[in-house]
């Protein structure tokens, strides 16, 4: 199955990641610094202009102080 950047499940992932970042009290600039990327990369990711790979997802969760597995469980729970 081919999944585009605009697929509903991918949008749900982006929304969850944004929510986790905001709950952690991190700005896009702070998240970018934690990930070692520019703020524009974080912005593009949250807007759906970049894909998220599993390693980036794990680093994102770590920067927010949450466990990737539990965070992914939340995403899967919203899809059922």
N, C-alpha and C positions, 0 to 999 in steps of 0.2 A: 504494500500500500504506500503510495506516495503522499507525503504530508507537506503542505506548503507552510510558509510562515504565518499564513492567515487562517489555518485550520483551527476549529473551535477548541480542540484539546491543547494546542500550542498557545492559544490566547489565554486559556485557563492557567497554564503554567506561568506565563508572563505575569498575569494578574496576581498569582500566588507569590511569586518572587518579589514583586513590587510591595505587596502587603507585608511580607516578612521583613523586608528592608525598612519600611516605614515603622512597623511595630518595634523594630530594634533601635529606632531613633536615628537611623543613618540617612544622610543626604546622599544624592547621587555622587557628589564629589568624594565624600568619605568612603562610599562603596568602591568607587573607582580606585582610590588610593589603596584600599585593602586588597583589591584584586590585581593591582599593578597595571591598570589600563587607564585610558582617558575617560573623563566624565561623559564625553559624547558617545563612547562605546556603551556605557550603562544606559544612557538615554535611548539609543537606537535599539538596544536589546529589549528594553521595557516597551518600546513602541512597535516592536515586531519587525525591525529591519535587520536583526541578527539572530541566528539560531543559538540555542543554548546547548552546549554539550554536557555530558555527565560530570566531567571534572570541574567545569565552571559552576555548575549547579552545586556541587559539593563545597567548593570554595566560597560561594555566595552564602550558603547556609552557615558555614563555619564563621564567616565574618559577622553574621547576624546572631551567632550564639545559639543556633538551633541545629538539631540533628537532621541530616539529609533524608534518612529513611522515614522519620516521623513526618517530615514536611511533605515527602512524596506520598505518604499514606493519606494526607489531607487532600492532595490533588486527586488521587484515585477515588477517594470517597465522594468527591464532587461529581465524578463522572458516572457513578452508578445510579 
